[in-house]
Amino acid sequence: MTRHGEPPSEQPSATTEEQALIPCSGGGGAAMRLIVPLQGIVQGHGGGGLVLGSLLPCVLFYAFQMYLKRSRSPPLNPPSDVPEHRGVVRSSSRRRLPVRDAVLSARASLIAKSADSSYAAGDKMFLEDPYHLFDNPDGVMQLGLAENRLSLDLIDDWLAKNYKDTMLDQRQGALSIKGLATYQPFDGSLEFKTAIAGLMGQVMQGSVSFDPSRIVLTSGATPAIEILSFCLADIGNAFLVPSPYHPGYDRNIRWRAGIELIPVPCRSTDNFSISVASLERAYTRAKNRSVKVCGILFSNPSNPVGNLLRTETLLDIIDFATEKNIHVIADETFAGSIHGNEVFVSMAEVLNTDGVDRTRVHIVYSLSKVFCIPGVRVGIVYSFNECVLAAASRLSRFSISAPTHQLLISMLTDVKFIAQYLKMNRERLRIMYALLVSSLMELGVQCVKSIGGFYCWMDMSKLMKSYSEKGEFELWKVMLDLAKIHLTSGTAYHCIEPGWFRLCFTTLSRNDVPLLMERLKRVIHRQ
């Protein structure tokens, strides 16, 4: 306030320290209205003196801070049993961030969204209501799973007699702490490779010997095929595969390796056998689509048909691959499961023929089928291509299991047991196959003549209401719902002719066969 007759004086500006006392956010205007009129007191003018000028602004400042703290929104539903967090406080803006799904890779999204097959639906029903001869005789019969339970007792007996001695054996590779806890070669120890080579020679009945240095071990045939896919082709390339073929190839090769599979249709009139003419047609169609074919993949014995490829056919396939400059993958997983009178010829034997380019042929083998131990997971890549062996050895680091291999070394080197086992297993397969085929024939169901494997490839087209893929699916559904039989339809195997089904007879006992026939009669005589 100015005296009468004197010019008004300029208002002094706030010092830097005084400006620091004035909040600049969230209600700063209110603070200005309270503090600025008291500027004279702050500067020591008036009756309050220095004491009020020092204390009052501080009181007002802390009162304003308490006001701001109480006006903030409380946390949403704080858990009562969680102690107060003393660290960094999340701001309200973070709590308002939009919630979105984390982005997956394109290949992961494709796999996650892929539709489940009819086989998966049948397997789910079996797991919920599994058949047992005594405990659950009305349950779902599992006839779609590639397991051999006919000779599992032989393996069990050997383990019961030899497991303790194997555990106590302190040699290199035994089931001691030294054999299990230390690093092992990723592609398998030389001792185990030597045992595998000896086994494969016994399976082929001495017709060919196998070189342990040509072996890479994996955790089953599935990783073996996938590793070869990585080695032989790039994403977007393709393999020719005679159909019907094992549907596992689709996931083994397409999902991670990103390689297309081109079915090469085989027909019942030729006993579903492959020919060079059909390979040529499929190769030409792929070339017209600008798809690069890098190899031929086939199973021998065939899965699901069970027939064998003769020496002449194997040589024709190699000649075709040589002409096209592509590779050959021979899946011989069922080579130890021959139950017919014909002799199995391994691709390894054919490679000893003069003039054959061995570097483009690769063999896959497994212990899962011959020894009834798919859960043990032992597969083999056998190749004469040094680059493939080097790459496969490095890729196998994701799949080797030291305890599994150490246990099997003792069993595989028991030559007398292996010889007896192979003989007894073959006889049991033969008896069970003959019993099932004769029983099916009495019902009017025909099967392709099978030489190896665990399957009957049945023609049930006469039972379909329409000769189509839809009619096949409807028949499959009737067998599952009405007869409680879980089979695999031919469509899953890319069979060009509808109405074929694969029945795995090695999951049955002889006492199960009459019940199976009774259930099939429900389907045959349904209205």
Solvent accessible surface area in square Angstrom, and as a share of the most:
residue,aa,sasa,rsa
1,M,242,1.08
2,T,71,0.41
3,R,185,0.68
4,H,194,0.87
5,G,76,0.73
6,E,94,0.42
7,P,113,0.71
8,P,112,0.71
9,S,93,0.60
10,E,164,0.73
11,Q,158,0.70
12,P,77,0.48
13,S,100,0.64
14,A,36,0.28
15,T,76,0.44
16,T,111,0.65
17,E,144,0.65
18,E,41,0.18
19,Q,103,0.46
20,A,81,0.63
21,L,71,0.35
22,I,42,0.21
23,P,21,0.13
24,C,131,0.78
25,S,78,0.50
26,G,55,0.53
27,G,38,0.36
28,G,16,0.16
29,G,44,0.42
30,A,41,0.31
31,A,6,0.04
32,M,82,0.37
33,R,170,0.62
34,L,101,0.50
35,I,24,0.12
36,V,67,0.38
37,P,101,0.63
38,L,50,0.25
39,Q,48,0.21
40,G,28,0.27
41,I,47,0.24
42,V,42,0.24
43,Q,67,0.30
44,G,36,0.35
45,H,119,0.53
46,G,63,0.61
47,G,89,0.86
48,G,22,0.21
49,G,24,0.23
50,L,142,0.71
51,V,100,0.57
52,L,89,0.44
53,G,7,0.07
54,S,58,0.37
55,L,105,0.52
56,L,60,0.30
57,P,13,0.08
58,C,61,0.37
59,V,93,0.54
60,L,44,0.22
61,F,55,0.23
62,Y,146,0.55
63,A,58,0.45
64,F,26,0.11
65,Q,71,0.31
66,M,99,0.44
67,Y,136,0.52
68,L,37,0.18
69,K,137,0.58
70,R,192,0.70
71,S,74,0.48
72,R,179,0.65
73,S,88,0.57
74,P,105,0.66
75,P,85,0.53
76,L,151,0.75
77,N,142,0.73
78,P,86,0.54
79,P,83,0.52
80,S,121,0.78
81,D,124,0.64
82,V,88,0.50
83,P,114,0.72
84,E,122,0.55
85,H,134,0.60
86,R,199,0.72
87,G,42,0.40
88,V,134,0.77
89,V,127,0.73
90,R,142,0.52
91,S,57,0.37
92,S,54,0.35
93,S,64,0.41
94,R,136,0.50
95,R,108,0.39
96,R,175,0.64
97,L,111,0.55
98,P,97,0.61
99,V,151,0.87
100,R,198,0.72
101,D,138,0.72
102,A,93,0.72
103,V,146,0.84
104,L,110,0.55
105,S,50,0.32
106,A,91,0.70
107,R,164,0.60
108,A,39,0.30
109,S,32,0.21
110,L,134,0.66
111,I,52,0.26
112,A,77,0.59
113,K,169,0.72
114,S,50,0.32
115,A,100,0.77
116,D,126,0.65
117,S,61,0.39
118,S,30,0.20
119,Y,55,0.21
120,A,41,0.32
121,A,49,0.38
122,G,0,0.00
123,D,38,0.20
124,K,124,0.52
125,M,69,0.31
126,F,28,0.12
127,L,124,0.62
128,E,118,0.53
129,D,44,0.23
130,P,61,0.38
131,Y,35,0.13
132,H,85,0.38
133,L,57,0.29
134,F,162,0.67
135,D,121,0.63
136,N,44,0.23
137,P,60,0.38
138,D,104,0.54
139,G,0,0.00
140,V,1,0.01
141,M,1,0.00
142,Q,10,0.05
143,L,0,0.00
144,G,1,0.01
145,L,59,0.29
146,A,19,0.14
147,E,46,0.21
148,N,4,0.02
149,R,107,0.39
150,L,31,0.15
151,S,0,0.00
152,L,82,0.41
153,D,68,0.35
154,L,23,0.11
155,I,6,0.03
156,D,88,0.45
157,D,72,0.37
158,W,14,0.05
159,L,54,0.27
160,A,87,0.67
161,K,158,0.67
162,N,42,0.21
163,Y,98,0.37
164,K,147,0.62
165,D,96,0.50
166,T,8,0.05
167,M,76,0.34
168,L,118,0.59
169,D,40,0.21
170,Q,132,0.58
171,R,154,0.56
172,Q,154,0.68
173,G,9,0.09
174,A,8,0.06
175,L,13,0.06
176,S,11,0.07
177,I,131,0.66
178,K,155,0.66
179,G,3,0.03
180,L,60,0.30
181,A,73,0.56
182,T,76,0.44
183,Y,204,0.78
184,Q,33,0.15
185,P,69,0.44
186,F,80,0.33
187,D,26,0.13
188,G,4,0.04
189,S,24,0.15
190,L,126,0.63
191,E,70,0.32
192,F,0,0.00
193,K,22,0.09
194,T,71,0.41
195,A,7,0.06
196,I,0,0.00
197,A,8,0.06
198,G,41,0.39
199,L,0,0.00
200,M,1,0.00
201,G,15,0.15
202,Q,48,0.21
203,V,18,0.10
204,M,12,0.05
205,Q,133,0.59
206,G,64,0.61
207,S,57,0.37
208,V,15,0.09
209,S,98,0.63
210,F,16,0.07
211,D,60,0.31
212,P,33,0.21
213,S,77,0.50
214,R,52,0.19
215,I,2,0.01
216,V,2,0.01
217,L,0,0.00
218,T,0,0.00
219,S,24,0.16
220,G,0,0.00
221,A,19,0.15
222,T,55,0.32
223,P,25,0.16
224,A,0,0.00
225,I,3,0.02
226,E,19,0.08
227,I,12,0.06
228,L,0,0.00
229,S,0,0.00
230,F,101,0.42
231,C,38,0.23
232,L,17,0.09
233,A,11,0.09
234,D,104,0.54
235,I,144,0.73
236,G,47,0.45
237,N,20,0.10
238,A,0,0.00
239,F,1,0.00
240,L,0,0.00
241,V,0,0.00
242,P,18,0.11
243,S,2,0.01
244,P,8,0.05
245,Y,5,0.02
246,H,51,0.23
247,P,35,0.22
248,G,0,0.00
249,Y,3,0.01
250,D,26,0.14
251,R,115,0.42
252,N,9,0.04
253,I,0,0.00
254,R,89,0.32
255,W,111,0.39
256,R,159,0.58
257,A,6,0.05
258,G,26,0.25
259,I,2,0.01
260,E,56,0.25
261,L,2,0.01
262,I,16,0.08
263,P,46,0.29
264,V,0,0.00
265,P,47,0.30
266,C,7,0.04
267,R,118,0.43
268,S,42,0.27
269,T,123,0.71
270,D,93,0.48
271,N,63,0.32
272,F,11,0.05
273,S,49,0.31
274,I,17,0.08
275,S,53,0.34
276,V,57,0.33
277,A,56,0.43
278,S,10,0.07
279,L,0,0.00
280,E,64,0.29
281,R,135,0.49
282,A,0,0.00
283,Y,42,0.16
284,T,61,0.35
285,R,119,0.43
286,A,1,0.01
287,K,143,0.61
288,N,117,0.60
289,R,135,0.49
290,S,107,0.69
291,V,23,0.13
292,K,133,0.56
293,V,11,0.06
294,C,11,0.07
295,G,0,0.00
296,I,1,0.01
297,L,0,0.00
298,F,8,0.03
299,S,18,0.12
300,N,1,0.01
301,P,1,0.01
302,S,21,0.14
303,N,8,0.04
304,P,0,0.00
305,V,2,0.01
306,G,0,0.00
307,N,12,0.06
308,L,25,0.12
309,L,22,0.11
310,R,160,0.58
311,T,50,0.29
312,E,114,0.51
313,T,33,0.19
314,L,1,0.00
315,L,48,0.24
316,D,65,0.34
317,I,3,0.01
318,I,2,0.01
319,D,90,0.47
320,F,5,0.02
321,A,0,0.00
322,T,63,0.36
323,E,127,0.57
324,K,42,0.18
325,N,116,0.59
326,I,5,0.02
327,H,43,0.19
328,V,0,0.00
329,I,1,0.00
330,A,0,0.00
331,D,12,0.06
332,E,2,0.01
333,T,10,0.06
334,F,11,0.04
335,A,4,0.03
336,G,13,0.12
337,S,0,0.00
338,I,12,0.06
339,H,7,0.03
340,G,14,0.13
341,N,149,0.76
342,E,64,0.29
343,V,121,0.69
344,F,22,0.09
345,V,29,0.17
346,S,1,0.00
347,M,1,0.00
348,A,5,0.04
349,E,60,0.27
350,V,4,0.02
351,L,5,0.02
352,N,95,0.49
353,T,61,0.35
354,D,139,0.72
355,G,90,0.86
356,V,27,0.16
357,D,48,0.25
358,R,96,0.35
359,T,66,0.38
360,R,32,0.12
361,V,1,0.00
362,H,0,0.00
363,I,1,0.01
364,V,0,0.00
365,Y,1,0.00
366,S,1,0.01
367,L,1,0.00
368,S,7,0.05
369,K,34,0.14
370,V,0,0.00
371,F,0,0.00
372,C,8,0.05
373,I,20,0.10
374,P,35,0.22
375,G,69,0.66
376,V,48,0.28
377,R,95,0.35
378,V,1,0.01
379,G,0,0.00
380,I,0,0.00
381,V,0,0.00
382,Y,6,0.02
383,S,1,0.00
384,F,37,0.15
385,N,28,0.14
386,E,111,0.50
387,C,102,0.61
388,V,9,0.05
389,L,15,0.08
390,A,45,0.35
391,A,34,0.26
392,A,0,0.00
393,S,28,0.18
394,R,166,0.61
395,L,58,0.29
396,S,0,0.00
397,R,134,0.49
398,F,168,0.70
399,S,21,0.14
400,I,37,0.19
401,S,42,0.27
402,A,16,0.13
403,P,67,0.42
404,T,26,0.15
405,H,8,0.04
406,Q,7,0.03
407,L,43,0.21
408,L,10,0.05
409,I,10,0.05
410,S,28,0.18
411,M,2,0.01
412,L,5,0.03
413,T,76,0.44
414,D,47,0.25
415,V,93,0.53
416,K,147,0.62
417,F,29,0.12
418,I,0,0.00
419,A,51,0.39
420,Q,93,0.42
421,Y,3,0.01
422,L,32,0.16
423,K,157,0.66
424,M,87,0.39
425,N,1,0.00
426,R,84,0.31
427,E,77,0.34
428,R,70,0.25
429,L,0,0.00
430,R,107,0.39
431,I,63,0.32
432,M,4,0.02
433,Y,29,0.11
434,A,53,0.41
435,L,52,0.26
436,L,0,0.00
437,V,27,0.16
438,S,53,0.34
439,S,16,0.10
440,L,0,0.00
441,M,105,0.47
442,E,152,0.68
443,L,38,0.19
444,G,48,0.46
445,V,6,0.04
446,Q,98,0.44
447,C,29,0.17
448,V,16,0.09
449,K,140,0.59
450,S,4,0.03
451,I,7,0.04
452,G,0,0.00
453,G,1,0.01
454,F,0,0.00
455,Y,1,0.00
456,C,0,0.00
457,W,0,0.00
458,M,0,0.00
459,D,45,0.23
460,M,3,0.01
461,S,27,0.18
462,K,179,0.76
463,L,36,0.18
464,M,20,0.09
465,K,161,0.68
466,S,50,0.32
467,Y,144,0.55
468,S,41,0.27
469,E,113,0.51
470,K,145,0.61
471,G,1,0.01
472,E,2,0.01
473,F,103,0.43
474,E,71,0.32
475,L,2,0.01
476,W,7,0.02
477,K,85,0.36
478,V,39,0.23
479,M,1,0.00
480,L,2,0.01
481,D,71,0.37
482,L,80,0.40
483,A,0,0.00
484,K,63,0.27
485,I,1,0.00
486,H,0,0.00
487,L,1,0.00
488,T,6,0.03
489,S,8,0.05
490,G,0,0.00
491,T,53,0.31
492,A,24,0.19
493,Y,2,0.01
494,H,60,0.27
495,C,17,0.10
496,I,76,0.39
497,E,26,0.12
498,P,24,0.15
499,G,0,0.00
500,W,21,0.07
501,F,0,0.00
502,R,10,0.04
503,L,0,0.00
504,C,0,0.00
505,F,0,0.00
506,T,0,0.00
507,T,16,0.09
508,L,11,0.05
509,S,50,0.32
510,R,153,0.56
511,N,104,0.54
512,D,12,0.06
513,V,5,0.03
514,P,84,0.53
515,L,49,0.25
516,L,0,0.00
517,M,18,0.08
518,E,93,0.42
519,R,4,0.01
520,L,1,0.00
521,K,73,0.31
522,R,110,0.40
523,V,0,0.00
524,I,43,0.22
525,H,129,0.58
526,R,62,0.23
527,Q,207,0.92
